[in-house]
């Protein structure tokens, strides 16, 4: 090979390597930008029903992103999950009792009629459901989850059952909080524990939000049925929904975060909300230290070296 040819080859290799590095950098920046869009600095015009939609497939996790005629993302559906994130009016969540934590997000989390699959955009239910979801301003998963935070106002239904309001911490399921007897499909009828009235433990809080309020199927405490289990450990091993990489860039509002004390066995679960006003990821769970559901006071979620704090074990999207 001549010296001149060798120089040309070297230059070409450098250009190719630089281009590849640039593409990788842009892809990484794109992921960071997408994650930051759940943060407080973002103000996004709410999406509206479009005359046509464009569907794009993405990976890690496998999902479908929906864009309108302007190219704006209006919804995200994840394979195996019923949880869909809709681009709606920006809202700010915080503990009514006066915490400094604030999470501002344009994400509205709703359940689809059935789990998403590749090519589900051709399903008969999708277009009517999506058009309605883009204009639906009723309580979604995040709004419901915030209704049990410290200081949240109480409300009762037509049967005088208190179905929302500040929940204290206790070993209690959703039916204990409500103070009602509950019959599970295909399973036993369970009576509430008197000591659990108005209380929720970590799994009970998730079952209240996703099950009783949002309509996701529930299993009984004994394990009867095919719905969401009673304990954090069983939820983490649930055979429905979609496992999500335990990577902050893969998270989206509504995801279930599972924690293990000492990094071993799962013993707690929380609902991811997004980024706070300082750009830190935040979740809500019912903990003894906060006496019920509250925003995490510190997001050392990904500090695997801190043995004194629960370690993020896994993530699941229902």
PAZAPA-4460 file (N, C-alpha, C; in steps of 0.05 Angstrom, whole numbers, plus 32768, in hexadecimal, padded with zeros to 4 digits):
% residues 318
    n_x    n_y    n_z   ca_x   ca_y   ca_z    c_x    c_y    c_z   seq   type   mol
   8011   7FE8   8000   8000   8000   8000   8012   8019   8000     1      X     A
   800C   802C   7FEE   801C   8044   7FED   8017   8056   8005     2      X     A
   802A   8068   800A   8028   8079   8021   800F   808B   801F     3      X     A
   800A   8095   8006   7FF3   80A7   8001   7FD9   8098   8006     4      X     A
   7FD7   807E   7FFC   7FBF   806E   8000   7FBB   8069   801E     5      X     A
   7FD1   8063   802C   7FCF   805D   8049   7FC4   8075   8058     6      X     A
   7FCC   808D   8050   7FC2   80A6   805C   7FA5   80A9   8058     7      X     A
   7F9C   80A4   803E   7F7F   80A6   8038   7F6F   8092   8048     8      X     A
   7F78   807A   804B   7F6A   8065   805A   7F68   806E   8078     9      X     A
   7F7E   8078   8082   7F7E   8081   809E   7F69   8097   80A3    10      X     A
   7F69   80AB   8090   7F56   80C1   8092   7F39   80B7   8091    11      X     A
   7F34   80A4   807E   7F19   8099   807B   7F10   808B   8094    12      X     A
   7F22   807B   80A0   7F1B   806D   80B9   7F15   8081   80CF    13      X     A
   7F24   8096   80D1   7F1F   80AB   80E5   7F04   80B7   80E2    14      X     A
   7EFD   80BE   80C8   7EE3   80CA   80C2   7ECC   80B7   80CA    15      X     A
   7ECF   809D   80C3   7EBA   8089   80CA   7EB7   8087   80E8    16      X     A
   7ECE   8086   80F6   7ECD   8083   8113   7EC0   809C   8120    17      X     A
   7EC7   80B3   8115   7EBB   80CC   8120   7E9D   80CD   811B    18      X     A
   7E95   80C4   8103   7E78   80C4   80FD   7E69   80B1   810F    19      X     A
   7E75   8099   8114   7E67   8086   8125   7E65   8091   8142    20      X     A
   7E7B   809F   814B   7E7A   80AA   8165   7E65   80C0   8167    21      X     A
   7E62   80D0   8151   7E4E   80E5   8151   7E32   80DA   8152    22      X     A
   7E2D   80C4   8143   7E13   80B8   8143   7E0C   80AD   815F    23      X     A
   7E20   80A0   816C   7E1C   8095   8186   7E16   80AC   819A    24      X     A
   7E25   80C2   8197   7E21   80D9   81A9   7E04   80E4   81A6    25      X     A
   7DFC   80E7   818C   7DE1   80F2   8187   7DCB   80E0   8192    26      X     A
   7DCF   80C5   818F   7DBC   80B2   8199   7DBA   80B4   81B7    27      X     A
   7DD1   80B7   81C5   7DD1   80B9   81E2   7DC3   80D3   81EB    28      X     A
   7DCA   80E9   81DD   7DBE   8103   81E3   7DA0   8102   81DF    29      X     A
   7D97   80F3   81CA   7D7A   80F0   81C5   7D6C   80E2   81DC    30      X     A
   7D79   80CE   81E8   7D6E   80C0   81FE   7D6D   80D2   8217    31      X     A
   7D82   80E1   821B   7D82   80F3   8232   7D6C   8108   822E    32      X     A
   7D69   8113   8216   7D55   8127   8210   7D39   811C   8215    33      X     A
   7D35   8103   820C   7D1A   80F7   8210   7D14   80F3   822D    34      X     A
   7D28   80EC   823D   7D24   80E8   825A   7D1F   8103   8267    35      X     A
   7D2D   8118   825F   7D2A   8132   826C   7D0E   813D   8266    36      X     A
   7D01   8133   8252   7CE6   813E   824B   7CD2   8138   8260    37      X     A
   7CD8   8128   8274   7CC6   8124   828A   7CCC   8138   82A1    38      X     A
   7CDF   8149   829D   7CE8   815C   82B1   7CD9   8176   82B2    39      X     A
   7CE0   8186   82C6   7CD1   819E   82CB   7CD5   81B4   82B7    40      X     A
   7CEB   81B3   82A8   7CF1   81C9   8296   7CE3   81C6   827B    41      X     A
   7CD4   81B1   8277   7CC7   81AC   825D   7CAA   81B6   825E    42      X     A
   7CA3   81C4   824A   7C87   81CC   8245   7C7F   81C4   8229    43      X     A
   7C6F   81AF   8227   7C68   81A4   820D   7C4B   81A9   8207    44      X     A
   7C45   81B1   81EF   7C2A   81B5   81E6   7C1C   819A   81E6    45      X     A
   7C05   8197   81F4   7BF8   817D   81F5   7BF1   8173   81D9    46      X     A
   7BF4   8159   81D4   7BED   814D   81BB   7BCF   814C   81B8    47      X     A
   7BC5   814C   819F   7BA9   814B   8199   7BA5   8135   8184    48      X     A
   7B8C   812B   8181   7B87   8117   816D   7B90   8121   8151    49      X     A
   7B9C   810F   8142   7BA7   8117   8127   7B98   8108   8112    50      X     A
   7B9A   8113   80F9   7B8D   8105   80E3   7B9C   80EC   80DB    51      X     A
   7BB5   80EB   80E2   7BC5   80D3   80DC   7BDC   80D2   80F0    52      X     A
   7BE5   80BA   80F6   7BFB   80B5   8109   7C11   80A5   80FB    53      X     A
   7C29   80A9   8105   7C40   809A   80FC   7C4B   8089   8113    54      X     A
   7C50   8070   810E   7C58   805E   8124   7C75   8055   811F    55      X     A
   7C85   8058   8134   7CA2   8051   8132   7CA8   803C   8148    56      X     A
   7CB9   8029   8140   7CC1   8014   8153   7CDC   801B   815F    57      X     A
   7CDE   8018   817A   7CF7   801D   8188   7CFD   8004   8199    58      X     A
   7D15   8004   81A4   7D1D   7FED   81B4   7D27   7FF6   81CF    59      X     A
   7D2B   7FE1   81E1   7D36   7FE5   81FC   7D27   7FF9   820C    60      X     A
   7D0D   7FF4   8212   7CFE   7FDC   820C   7CF0   7FDE   81F0    61      X     A
   7CE6   7FC7   81E6   7CD8   7FC7   81CD   7CBE   7FD7   81D0    62      X     A
   7CBA   7FEB   81C0   7CA3   7FFD   81C3   7C9C   800B   81A9    63      X     A
   7C85   8017   81A8   7C7C   8026   8190   7C77   8042   8198    64      X     A
   7C83   8055   818A   7C7F   8071   818E   7C6C   807B   8179    65      X     A
   7C59   808B   8180   7C45   8096   816E   7C4A   80B4   8169    66      X     A
   7C4B   80BC   8150   7C4F   80D8   814A   7C38   80E3   8139    67      X     A
   7C32   80FD   813C   7C1D   8109   812C   7C28   8114   8113    68      X     A
   7C18   8123   8103   7C21   812D   80E9   7C39   8140   80EC    69      X     A
   7C3C   814D   8103   7C53   815F   8108   7C6C   8151   8110    70      X     A
   7C6A   8137   8114   7C81   8127   811E   7C83   8127   813C    71      X     A
   7C70   8133   814A   7C70   8134   8167   7C67   8119   8173    72      X     A
   7C76   8110   8187   7C6F   80F7   8194   7C56   80FC   81A5    73      X     A
   7C41   80EC   81A0   7C28   80EF   81AF   7C23   80D9   81C3    74      X     A
   7C30   80C1   81BE   7C2B   80AB   81D0   7C41   8096   81CD    75      X     A
   7C45   8087   81E3   7C59   8071   81E2   7C4C   8058   81EE    76      X     A
   7C4E   8042   81DF   7C43   8028   81E7   7C5A   8014   81E8    77      X     A
   7C5B   8005   81FE   7C70   7FF1   8202   7C66   7FD5   81FF    78      X     A
   7C75   7FC5   81F0   7C6D   7FA9   81EB   7C69   7F9A   8205    79      X     A
   7C52   7F8D   8208   7C4C   7F7D   821F   7C3F   7F8C   8236    80      X     A
   7C3D   7FA7   8233   7C32   7FB7   8248   7C18   7FC4   8240    81      X     A
   7C07   7FCA   8254   7BEF   7FD9   824F   7BF3   7FF7   8255    82      X     A
   7C09   7FFD   8260   7C0F   8019   8268   7C17   8029   824F    83      X     A
   7C08   803E   8249   7C0F   8050   8233   7C14   806C   823E    84      X     A
   7C28   8079   8234   7C2E   8095   823C   7C24   80A8   8226    85      X     A
   7C12   80BA   822D   7C06   80CD   821B   7C12   80E9   8220    86      X     A
   7C18   80F7   820B   7C22   8113   820D   7C0A   8125   8212    87      X     A
   7C07   812F   822A   7BF1   8141   8231   7BFA   815B   823E    88      X     A
   7BE8   816A   824A   7BEF   8183   8257   7C03   817E   826E    89      X     A
   7C16   818F   8270   7C2B   818D   8285   7C1E   8191   82A1    90      X     A
   7C25   817F   82B4   7C1B   8181   82CF   7C33   817F   82E3    91      X     A
   7C2F   818B   82FA   7C43   8189   830F   7C37   817A   8327    92      X     A
   7C46   8166   8330   7C3E   8156   8348   7C51   815C   835F    93      X     A
   7C46   815D   8377   7C56   8160   838F   7C45   8157   83A7    94      X     A
   7C53   8151   83BD   7C44   814A   83D5   7C34   8161   83E0    95      X     A
   7C1A   815F   83E4   7C0A   8175   83EE   7C14   817E   8409    96      X     A
   7C21   816D   8419   7C2B   8174   8433   7C42   8187   8433    97      X     A
   7C4D   818E   841C   7C61   81A3   841B   7C7D   819B   8414    98      X     A
   7C81   8184   8408   7C9B   817B   8400   7CA7   818F   83EB    99      X     A
   7CC1   818F   83E9   7CCE   81A0   83D5   7CCF   8192   83BA   100      X     A
   7CC9   8178   83B9   7CCA   8169   83A0   7CB3   8170   838E   101      X     A
   7CB9   8177   8375   7CA5   817C   8361   7CAD   816E   8348   102      X     A
   7C9A   8160   833C   7C9E   8152   8322   7C8B   815E   830E   103      X     A
   7C95   816A   82F9   7C85   8175   82E4   7C89   8164   82CB   104      X     A
   7C73   815C   82BF   7C74   8149   82A9   7C5C   814C   8296   105      X     A
   7C61   8148   827C   7C4B   8148   8268   7C3F   812C   8265   106      X     A
   7C4A   8118   8274   7C41   80FD   8270   7C27   80F7   827F   107      X     A
   7C14   80EB   8271   7BFB   80E1   827C   7BFC   80C3   8278   108      X     A
   7BF9   80B3   828E   7BFC   8096   828C   7BE1   8089   828E   109      X     A
   7BDA   807A   8279   7BC0   806C   8278   7BC4   804F   826F   110      X     A
   7BAF   803F   8275   7BB0   8023   826E   7BA1   801E   8254   111      X     A
   7BAD   800F   8242   7BA0   8008   8229   7B8D   7FF0   822E   112      X     A
   7B7B   7FEA   821C   7B68   7FD4   8220   7B76   7FB9   8221   113      X     A
   7B8D   7FB7   8214   7B9C   7F9D   8213   7BBA   7FA3   8211   114      X     A
   7BCB   7F90   8218   7BE8   7F94   8216   7BF0   7F9B   81F9   115      X     A
   7C04   7FAC   81F7   7C0E   7FB5   81DC   7C20   7F9F   81D0   116      X     A
   7C1E   7F9D   81B6   7C30   7F8B   81A7   7C39   7F9A   818E   117      X     A
   7C4F   7F90   8182   7C58   7F9B   8168   7C41   7F99   8154   118      X     A
   7C3D   7FAE   8145   7C28   7FB0   8130   7C0C   7FB3   813C   119      X     A
   7C0A   7FB9   8156   7BEF   7FBD   8162   7BE2   7FD7   8158   120      X     A
   7BF1   7FE7   8149   7BE4   7FFF   813E   7BCE   7FF9   812B   121      X     A
   7BCD   7FDF   8122   7BB8   7FD7   810F   7BA0   7FCC   811E   122      X     A
   7BA1   7FCA   8139   7B8B   7FBF   8148   7B73   7FD3   8147   123      X     A
   7B5B   7FC8   8148   7B43   7FD9   8145   7B40   7FEC   815C   124      X     A
   7B4A   7FE5   8174   7B46   7FF6   818B   7B58   800F   818C   125      X     A
   7B6F   800D   817E   7B84   8021   8182   7B7C   803E   817A   126      X     A
   7B71   8042   8162   7B6C   805E   815A   7B57   806B   816B   127      X     A
   7B40   805F   8171   7B2C   806C   8182   7B37   8071   819E   128      X     A
   7B47   805D   81A9   7B52   8060   81C4   7B66   8077   81C5   129      X     A
   7B78   8079   81B1   7B8C   808E   81B1   7B80   80A9   81AD   130      X     A
   7B6D   80AC   819B   7B60   80C6   8197   7B53   80D0   81B1   131      X     A
   7B46   80BD   81BF   7B38   80C4   81D8   7B4D   80CB   81EE   132      X     A
   7B63   80BB   81EF   7B77   80BF   8204   7B85   80DA   8201   133      X     A
   7B88   80E4   81E9   7B96   80FD   81E4   7B86   8115   81EE   134      X     A
   7B6D   8112   81F3   7B5C   8128   81FD   7B51   8122   8219   135      X     A
   7B57   810B   8224   7B4C   8103   823E   7B5C   8111   8254   136      X     A
   7B4D   8120   8265   7B5A   812E   827B   7B51   8123   8296   137      X     A
   7B45   810C   8296   7B3D   80FF   82AF   7B56   80F5   82BD   138      X     A
   7B53   80ED   82D7   7B6B   80E4   82E6   7B78   80CD   82D8   139      X     A
   7B93   80CF   82D4   7BA2   80B9   82CA   7BB1   80AB   82E1   140      X     A
   7BC3   8099   82DB   7BD2   808A   82EF   7BE2   809D   8301   141      X     A
   7BEF   80B1   82F6   7BFF   80C4   8307   7BED   80D5   8319   142      X     A
   7BD7   80DF   830E   7BC5   80EF   831E   7BB9   80DE   8335   143      X     A
   7BB2   80C6   8330   7BA7   80B4   8345   7BBD   80AE   835A   144      X     A
   7BD5   80A9   8350   7BEB   80A2   8363   7BF0   80B9   8376   145      X     A
   7BED   80D2   836D   7BF2   80EA   837D   7BDB   80EE   8392   146      X     A
   7BC5   80E0   838F   7BAE   80E5   83A1   7BB1   80D6   83BC   147      X     A
   7BC8   80C9   83C1   7BCD   80BB   83DA   7BE5   80C6   83E8   148      X     A
   7BF1   80DB   83DE   7C09   80E7   83E9   7C03   80F4   8404   149      X     A
   7C18   80FA   8413   7C15   8108   842D   7C06   8122   8429   150      X     A
   7BF0   8125   8437   7BE0   813D   8436   7BCB   813E   8420   151      X     A
   7BC9   8129   8410   7BB5   8129   83FA   7B98   812A   8405   152      X     A
   7B87   8138   83F8   7B6B   813B   8401   7B5C   8121   83FE   153      X     A
   7B49   811D   8410   7B38   8105   8410   7B20   8109   83FE   154      X     A
   7B15   80F2   83F5   7AFD   80F2   83E5   7AEF   80D8   83E9   155      X     A
   7AD4   80D8   83E9   7AC4   80C0   83EC   7AB3   80BC   83D3   156      X     A
   7AAB   80A3   83CE   7A9A   809D   83B8   7A7C   809D   83C0   157      X     A
   7A6B   8094   83AE   7A4E   8095   83B4   7A46   8083   83CB   158      X     A
   7A57   806F   83D1   7A51   805D   83E7   7A60   8065   8401   159      X     A
   7A6A   807D   8401   7A78   8089   8419   7A92   807A   841F   160      X     A
   7A9E   806E   840A   7AB7   8061   840E   7ACD   8075   8407   161      X     A
   7AE0   8079   8419   7AF6   808B   8413   7B09   807D   8400   162      X     A
   7B0B   8086   83E7   7B1B   8079   83D3   7B35   8087   83CD   163      X     A
   7B39   809F   83D8   7B52   80AE   83D4   7B57   80BF   83EC   164      X     A
   7B70   80C9   83EE   7B78   80DA   8405   7B91   80CF   8412   165      X     A
   7B9F   80E1   8420   7BB8   80DB   842E   7BB7   80BF   843A   166      X     A
   7BC9   80AD   8431   7BCA   8092   843C   7BE2   8090   844F   167      X     A
   7BDD   8085   8466   7BF3   807F   8479   7C00   8065   8471   168      X     A
   7C17   8060   847D   7C25   8046   8478   7C1B   8030   848A   169      X     A
   7C18   8019   847F   7C0F   8001   848E   7C10   7FE9   847D   170      X     A
   7C10   7FD2   8489   7C0F   7FB9   8479   7BF2   7FB5   846F   171      X     A
   7BEC   7FC3   8459   7BD0   7FC5   8450   7BCE   7FC5   8431   172      X     A
   7BBB   7FB7   8427   7BB5   7FB7   840A   7BA0   7FCD   8404   173      X     A
   7B98   7FCF   83EB   7B85   7FE4   83E4   7B6A   7FE0   83F2   174      X     A
   7B61   7FC7   83F5   7B47   7FC2   8402   7B48   7FC9   8420   175      X     A
   7B60   7FC7   842C   7B62   7FCF   8448   7B60   7FED   844A   176      X     A
   7B6D   7FFC   8438   7B6B   8019   8438   7B4D   8021   8435   177      X     A
   7B3F   8014   8423   7B23   801B   841D   7B11   8012   8434   178      X     A
   7B18   7FFD   8442   7B07   7FF2   8456   7AF0   7FE2   844B   179      X     A
   7AF4   7FD5   8434   7ADF   7FC6   8427   7AE7   7FA9   8422   180      X     A
   7AD3   7F97   8421   7AD8   7F7B   8419   7ADB   7F7A   83FB   181      X     A
   7AEF   7F6B   83F1   7AF4   7F6A   83D5   7AF4   7F4E   83CA   182      X     A
   7AE4   7F4A   83B4   7AE3   7F2F   83A7   7AF4   7F30   838E   183      X     A
   7B08   7F1F   838D   7B1A   7F1E   8375   7B0F   7F0B   8361   184      X     A
   7B10   7F12   8347   7B07   7F00   8332   7B15   7EE5   8333   185      X     A
   7B05   7ED0   8336   7B11   7EB5   8337   7B1F   7EAF   8351   186      X     A
   7B1D   7EC0   8364   7B2B   7EBC   837D   7B19   7EC0   8396   187      X     A
   7B25   7EC1   83AD   7B16   7EC4   83C6   7B0C   7EE0   83CB   188      X     A
   7AFB   7EE3   83DE   7AF2   7EFD   83E8   7B02   7F04   8401   189      X     A
   7B0E   7F1B   8401   7B20   7F23   8417   7B14   7F3A   8427   190      X     A
   7B13   7F37   8441   7B09   7F4C   8452   7B20   7F5F   845A   191      X     A
   7B1A   7F79   845E   7B2F   7F8C   8465   7B38   7F88   8482   192      X     A
   7B52   7F8E   8487   7B5C   7F8F   84A2   7B56   7FAA   84AE   193      X     A
   7B48   7FAA   84C5   7B41   7FC3   84D2   7B59   7FD6   84D7   194      X     A
   7B70   7FCA   84DE   7B87   7FDA   84E3   7B93   7FE7   84CA   195      X     A
   7B8A   7FDD   84B2   7B95   7FE7   8499   7B85   7FFD   848D   196      X     A
   7B6F   8005   849A   7B5E   801A   848E   7B6E   8034   848A   197      X     A
   7B6E   803E   8472   7B7C   8057   846B   7B9A   8053   8467   198      X     A
   7BA3   803A   8467   7BC0   8035   8465   7BC6   8026   844B   199      X     A
   7BDF   8028   8442   7BE8   8019   842A   7C06   8013   842D   200      X     A
   7C0D   7FFA   8427   7C29   7FF3   8426   7C32   7FF6   8409   201      X     A
   7C4C   7FF2   8402   7C55   7FF7   83E7   7C45   7FE9   83D1   202      X     A
   7C40   7FCF   83D4   7C31   7FC1   83C0   7C13   7FC9   83C0   203      X     A
   7C09   7FCE   83D8   7BED   7FD6   83DB   7BE8   7FF1   83CD   204      X     A
   7BFC   8002   83CE   7BFA   801C   83C0   7BF8   8018   83A2   205      X     A
   7C0A   8008   8397   7C0A   8002   837A   7BF0   7FF5   8372   206      X     A
   7BE6   7FE3   8382   7BCC   7FD6   837C   7BB5   7FE9   837D   207      X     A
   7BB6   7FFC   8390   7BA1   8010   8391   7BA1   8021   8378   208      X     A
   7BB8   802A   8370   7BBA   803C   8358   7BB4   802E   833E   209      X     A
   7BC2   8018   8339   7BBF   800A   8320   7BA7   7FF7   831F   210      X     A
   7BA1   7FEB   8336   7B8B   7FD8   8337   7B70   7FE4   833C   211      X     A
   7B6C   7FEC   8355   7B51   7FF6   835D   7B49   800F   834D   212      X     A
   7B5C   8021   8349   7B55   803A   833C   7B57   8039   831D   213      X     A
   7B6C   802D   8313   7B70   802D   82F5   7B64   8015   82E8   214      X     A
   7B5E   8000   82F7   7B50   7FE9   82EB   7B62   7FD2   82E2   215      X     A
   7B7C   7FD2   82EA   7B8D   7FBC   82E3   7B85   7FA4   82F4   216      X     A
   7B84   7F8B   82E8   7B7B   7F74   82F7   7B8D   7F6F   8310   217      X     A
   7B81   7F64   8325   7B90   7F5F   833E   7B8C   7F42   8347   218      X     A
   7BA2   7F37   8352   7BA0   7F1D   835F   7B99   7F21   837C   219      X     A
   7B8E   7F0C   8388   7B89   7F0C   83A5   7BA3   7F0A   83B4   220      X     A
   7BA2   7F0F   83CE   7BBA   7F0C   83DF   7BC5   7EEF   83DF   221      X     A
   7BB3   7EDC   83DB   7BBB   7EC0   83DB   7BC6   7EB8   83C0   222      X     A
   7BC5   7ECA   83AC   7BD1   7EC4   8392   7BBD   7EBB   837D   223      X     A
   7BA3   7EBA   8384   7B8F   7EB1   8371   7B8B   7EC7   835C   224      X     A
   7B87   7EBE   8343   7B82   7ED1   832D   7B9B   7ED5   831C   225      X     A
   7B99   7EE6   8308   7BAF   7EEA   82F6   7BB8   7F07   82F5   226      X     A
   7BB0   7F18   8307   7BB6   7F34   8307   7BCF   7F3B   8317   227      X     A
   7BD1   7F55   831E   7BE8   7F5F   832C   7BEA   7F53   8348   228      X     A
   7C01   7F47   834F   7C04   7F39   8369   7C03   7F4C   8381   229      X     A
   7C04   7F40   8399   7C01   7F4F   83B2   7C1B   7F5A   83BD   230      X     A
   7C32   7F4E   83B7   7C4B   7F56   83C3   7C5E   7F62   83AE   231      X     A
   7C71   7F73   83B7   7C84   7F7E   83A4   7C95   7F69   8396   232      X     A
   7C9D   7F54   83A5   7CAD   7F3F   8399   7C9D   7F31   8382   233      X     A
   7C84   7F2A   8388   7C73   7F1D   8374   7C6E   7F30   835C   234      X     A
   7C6B   7F4A   8361   7C67   7F5D   834B   7C80   7F5D   8339   235      X     A
   7C98   7F5D   8345   7CB0   7F5D   8336   7CB3   7F45   8324   236      X     A
   7CA7   7F2F   832D   7CA8   7F16   831D   7C8F   7F11   830C   237      X     A
   7C7E   7F25   830B   7C65   7F24   82FD   7C6A   7F1D   82DF   238      X     A
   7C59   7F0B   82D4   7C5D   7F02   82B9   7C4E   7F13   82A4   239      X     A
   7C44   7F2A   82AD   7C37   7F3C   829A   7C46   7F57   8299   240      X     A
   7C3F   7F68   8287   7C4D   7F81   8284   7C67   7F7D   8276   241      X     A
   7C79   7F90   8279   7C93   7F8F   826A   7CAA   7F96   827E   242      X     A
   7CBE   7F85   827F   7CD6   7F8C   828F   7CE5   7FA2   8281   243      X     A
   7CEE   7FB6   8290   7CFB   7FCD   8285   7D18   7FCE   8290   244      X     A
   7D2C   7FD5   8280   7D47   7FD8   828A   7D48   7FEB   82A2   245      X     A
   7D57   7FE3   82B6   7D5A   7FF4   82CE   7D6E   800A   82C8   246      X     A
   7D66   801B   82B5   7D77   8030   82AB   7D66   8049   82AA   247      X     A
   7D6F   805F   82B6   7D5E   8077   82B9   7D55   8081   829E   248      X     A
   7D63   807C   8288   7D5B   8085   826E   7D44   8074   8262   249      X     A
   7D40   805C   826D   7D2B   804B   8263   7D11   804F   8272   250      X     A
   7D11   805D   8289   7CF9   8060   8299   7CE5   8074   828D   251      X     A
   7CCC   806F   8292   7CB7   8082   828B   7CA3   8083   82A2   252      X     A
   7C95   809A   82A4   7C81   809C   82BA   7C6E   8085   82BB   253      X     A
   7C68   807C   82D3   7C56   8065   82D6   7C63   804B   82DA   254      X     A
   7C7D   8049   82D4   7C8C   8030   82D8   7C8D   8029   82F5   255      X     A
   7C8D   800E   82FA   7C90   8004   8316   7CAD   7FFF   831B   256      X     A
   7CB8   800B   8331   7CD3   8007   8339   7CD4   7FF4   8351   257      X     A
   7CE5   7FDF   834F   7CE6   7FCC   8364   7D01   7FCE   8372   258      X     A
   7D01   7FCE   838D   7D19   7FD2   839D   7D1E   7FBA   83AF   259      X     A
   7D37   7FB5   83B4   7D40   7F9F   83C5   7D52   7FAA   83DA   260      X     A
   7D4B   7FA5   83F3   7D5C   7FAD   8409   7D76   7F9D   8408   261      X     A
   7D8C   7FAB   8407   7DA6   7F9D   8406   7DAB   7F92   83EA   262      X     A
   7D99   7F98   83D7   7D9E   7F8E   83BC   7D97   7F71   83B7   263      X     A
   7D88   7F65   83CA   7D83   7F48   83C7   7D66   7F43   83BE   264      X     A
   7D53   7F42   83D2   7D38   7F3B   83CC   7D25   7F53   83CB   265      X     A
   7D14   7F54   83B7   7D02   7F6B   83B3   7CEF   7F6D   83CB   266      X     A
   7CED   7F85   83D6   7CDB   7F88   83ED   7CCC   7FA3   83EC   267      X     A
   7CCF   7FB2   83D6   7CC0   7FCB   83D3   7CBC   7FD2   83B6   268      X     A
   7CA8   7FE3   83B1   7CA1   7FEB   8395   7C97   8007   8396   269      X     A
   7C9D   8016   8381   7C93   8031   837E   7C8B   8037   8361   270      X     A
   7C7E   804E   835D   7C75   8057   8343   7C86   806E   833A   271      X     A
   7C94   806C   8323   7CA5   8081   8319   7C94   8097   830D   272      X     A
   7C9C   80B0   8314   7C8D   80C8   830B   7C9D   80D7   82F6   273      X     A
   7CB7   80D9   82F8   7CC6   80E9   82E5   7CDC   80F9   82F4   274      X     A
   7CE4   810F   82E8   7CFA   8120   82F3   7CEE   8137   8304   275      X     A
   7CFC   813D   831A   7CF4   8153   832A   7CFF   816D   8320   276      X     A
   7CFB   8183   832F   7D04   819D   8325   7D22   81A0   8323   277      X     A
   7D31   818D   8330   7D4E   818D   832E   7D59   8178   831B   278      X     A
   7D47   816C   830C   7D4F   8158   82F8   7D55   813C   8304   279      X     A
   7D4B   8137   831D   7D4F   811D   8329   7D37   810B   8325   280      X     A
   7D3B   80F2   831E   7D24   80E0   831B   7D16   80DA   8336   281      X     A
   7CFC   80DA   8335   7CEC   80D7   834E   7CD7   80C1   834B   282      X     A
   7CD1   80B3   8361   7CBB   80A0   8361   7CAC   80A4   837B   283      X     A
   7C94   8097   837C   7C83   8098   8394   7C80   807C   839E   284      X     A
   7C83   8077   83B7   7C7D   805E   83C4   7C74   8062   83E0   285      X     A
   7C67   804E   83EB   7C5D   8050   8407   7C72   8045   8419   286      X     A
   7C7D   8056   842B   7C93   804D   843C   7C8D   8054   8459   287      X     A
   7C98   8045   846B   7C94   8049   8488   7CA0   8064   8490   288      X     A
   7CB7   806B   8485   7CC5   8084   848D   7CB4   809C   8486   289      X     A
   7CA5   809B   8470   7C95   80B2   8468   7C77   80AF   8470   290      X     A
   7C72   8099   847E   7C56   8092   8487   7C42   8093   8470   291      X     A
   7C49   8084   845B   7C36   8082   8445   7C43   808B   842A   292      X     A
   7C33   808C   8415   7C3E   8094   83FB   7C4A   80B0   83FB   293      X     A
   7C62   80B3   83F0   7C6F   80CD   83EE   7C85   80CB   83D9   294      X     A
   7C8C   80E2   83CE   7CA2   80E2   83BB   7CBC   80DA   83C9   295      X     A
   7CCD   80CB   83BB   7CE7   80C4   83C5   7CF6   80DD   83CC   296      X     A
   7D03   80DE   83E3   7D11   80F6   83EC   7D2D   80F8   83E0   297      X     A
   7D36   80E2   83D5   7D51   80E2   83C8   7D50   80CE   83B1   298      X     A
   7D5C   80D6   839B   7D5C   80C3   8384   7D77   80B8   837F   299      X     A
   7D82   80A9   8393   7D9A   809A   838F   7D92   807F   8384   300      X     A
   7D7E   807F   8372   7D74   8067   8366   7D8A   8056   835A   301      X     A
   7D9C   8063   834D   7DB0   8054   833E   7DCB   8053   834C   302      X     A
   7DCB   805A   8366   7DE4   8058   8376   7DE5   803C   8382   303      X     A
   7DEE   8029   8371   7DEE   800D   837A   7E02   8008   8391   304      X     A
   7E14   801B   8396   7E28   8017   83AA   7E1F   801E   83C6   305      X     A
   7E08   802B   83C8   7DFE   8034   83E3   7DEF   801D   83F0   306      X     A
   7DFC   800E   8401   7DF0   7FF6   840D   7DDB   7FFD   8422   307      X     A
   7DDB   8015   842C   7DC7   801D   8440   7DAC   8023   8434   308      X     A
   7DAB   8027   841A   7D91   802E   840D   7D88   8017   83FC   309      X     A
   7D6D   8014   83F9   7D63   7FFF   83E7   7D6E   8003   83CB   310      X     A
   7D74   7FED   83BE   7D7F   7FEE   83A3   7D69   7FE9   838E   311      X     A
   7D6A   7FF8   8379   7D57   7FF3   8363   7D5D   7FD8   8357   312      X     A
   7D49   7FC6   835A   7D4D   7FAA   8351   7D44   7FA6   8334   313      X     A
   7D2C   7FB1   832D   7D21   7FAD   8313   7D0B   7FC1   830E   314      X     A
   7D02   7FC2   82F4   7CED   7FD4   82EC   7CD9   7FC4   82DB   315      X     A
   7CC0   7FCA   82DE   7CAB   7FBD   82CE   7C97   7FD2   82C5   316      X     A
   7C8E   7FD0   82AC   7C7A   7FE1   82A1   7C60   7FD0   829D   317      X     A
   7C4B   7FD7   82AB   7C32   7FC7   82AB   7C24   7FC9   8290   318      X     A
***
